[in-house]
């Protein structure tokens, strides 16, 4: 069967992707000592990383700064043209400046190089030309040269910006690894995301407070517990002793098991069917821990107790779902 022939547009799109993929593959093969020097230089400095560039390289620089900042390396973007008109004041002697310019001859970038040096900051250049002025003046040069641009005219920055972007990502991830940056660190940088909610939300943030948790005494009849469960809307009621301390829990699951045994709930006391010494969790525990415990134990409710064993709240799987922890 004859394979369908790509349209000119589809063929061109495939060519773009192949060229850019080849540029990144070639870049990976060239990585070596200079990359490690750049890594060590950033790790040894006590300041921040300032990423600068102009034009398309400026856009890549802005993204690199954001990636560094979110993965444990304090960084920010400074526009090369703005740096020459006052923003150089953001750079301190302890900083590292990463300057991006494919040609290595961008006038706005070269203008601030002497100022960076005078400040005492270190300079890492990412260019496509090792012999360029920017590369030669840098403390470390990372080459991001490409064989050709993906643009049919070989003019518009395409493969070169992709290569610089990928090289910046490689540097950010290598720094992440060197700093021992973990998932909870990432969550602190992304508190508004799903990972942040899962890793930073604590039980006390999402639980029902004690005054909203239905409670009855152990010597109460099951019918009283059912009324409390219905009013509380949690599918459970906490069972408390004479001193008010929780001694058990009665859930809809306990009710079903009692009915399966043929018990007459109208004459039952809670002490006969409640779950004694129920699972509980501390309010400062992560909500993700509560979710894992509930899944492991196949339960839908947890009592929340403080360090003295007092009831301070309760938690259900529905509460965790509303908080988008699960």
Buried (B, 14 or more C-beta within 10 A) or exposed (E): EEEEEEEEEEEEEEEBEEBBEBBBEBBEEEBEEBBEBBBEBBEEBEBBBBBBBBBBBBBBBBBBBBBBBBBBBEBBBBBBBBBBEEBBEEBBEEBBBBBBBBBBBBEBBBEBBEBBBEBEBBBBBBBBBBEBBBBEBBBBBBBBBBEEBBBEEEEEBBBBBBBBBBBBBBBBEBBBEBBEBEEEBBBEBBEEEEBBBBBBBBBBBBBBEBEEBBBBBBEBBBEBBBBBBEEBEBBBBBBBEEEEEBBBBBBBBBBEEBEEEEBEBEEBBBBEBBBEEBBBBBBEBBBBEBBEBBEEEEBBBBBBBBEEEEBBBBBBBBBBEEBEBB
